[in-house]
Amino acid sequence: MLYKLTVALAISASAVVSAGAVPSDPEWEQFKATYKKTYSSDADEQDRYGIFQASKKRVAELNKANKAAGAGDAFGITWMADRKETEKYARGHVKPAGFVPTAPVRDYTATRRADAPKAINWRYTEAVTSIKNQGQCGSCWAFSATEAVESQLVLSTGSQLRLELSPQQITSCTPATGTYGCQGCNGGFTEGAYEYLKTVPGLTNAFNVPYEQSLTATSATAACPTAKIEAMDGEYEQLTGGYAAVSGYHYAVPPCTSGLCTKQDLTKLQAALETTPVSVCVNAGTWNDYTGGVLTSSACGSMAAATQDHCVMATGFNTTAPMPYWIVRNSWASTWGEDGYVYLEMAKNTCGLADDVTIPEVSLDMTEKEKAAAAIRREAMYQRAVSAPSP
């Protein structure tokens, strides 16, 4: 009897181990090998395998929707396929309830060129700096605002001044209270960033105030380096380096702050992009699964104001492609998407990218001669942007 009982216990223990083990799955093994995945325990791997299976199903459904809208596959299994929602790429667009926009709207169609381009890509000029990485901090709003200021500094000076500016300053120093209050890594909005920048000498360079938030784990918002900001235009200005003075901002499309936002003026967005890259805020709910190609409006989902959760930068468009698209730069590192970019169906307000289109205004002390020289260099940049190869 003792022998039979021992055998029975051994069989029972073996059954428990088998029940907790991940089934043999070549796709799972390949996924782990490709992305160098390791897990803390069999139970952890079993949990992650379940998330992986759900990701495969979701990707298949998204690609089905994308192809039904006339495009090809745009989604796939990425490094994020086994991660929980709280562990995925951070977003961070948070706008106060009842926010009422007060900045003016500039109509770029009024000054549009007679020979308006069929495609333009500012990425191939100095007006778009390198892809950034916000990490696991919900600071997309600060990155989008920073990138927009960088672009205006370059365009205003005809690339005479080209600085990598500090998203950390905006993340850490934008006040948490008031009409334009932002919450650092817990979220904010570009209008709040611009309003803050109007109250200080400017946005400093990324060497003076480097990015401190973790790229791999959630971290508390770093404290504002108040002394550095106050010294920006003081005695040690020559040592701390350049900065961009922001005097205000405007919208390129009348903003949509409530409702479905299905009737945004895409012609105004296109006209603005013929002049400059712009900050945009979107619904990025499906972007963690994006791998490349044109992402359609139906696959992206709602374009409503309430679904905006991420701020990025539109850098151009291509109307000559089989499915025309907007070119959008993200802040999730160059390893994401199309080398850090995503292409959004152009015929619609895809992902709500025309809901909140802003352009900051940079103050510069330039002579008339310097302005004329800058205009010539700016035209040269434009010509490179319209002749750039289509991605």
Secondary structure, DSSP 8 states (H G I E B T S, - for coil): -HHHHHHHHHHHHHHHHHHHS----HHHHHHHHHTT---SSHHHHHHHHHHHHHHHHHHHHHHHHHHHTT----B---GGGG--GGGS----B---TT----S-B--GGGG--TT--SEEEGGGSTTS----B-TTSS-HHHHHHHHHHHHHHHHHHTTS----B-HHHHHHHS-SSSTT---GGG-B-HHHHHHHHTTSS-EEBTTTS---S-SSS--------HHHHHTTTSTTHHHH--EEEEEEEEESS----SS--TT--HHHHHHHHTT--EEEEE--TTGGGB-SSEE-HHHH----GGG--EEEEEEEEESSSSS-EEEEE-SB-TTSTBTTEEEEETTTTGGGTTSS-EEEEEE----HHHHHHHHHHHHHHHHHHHSS---
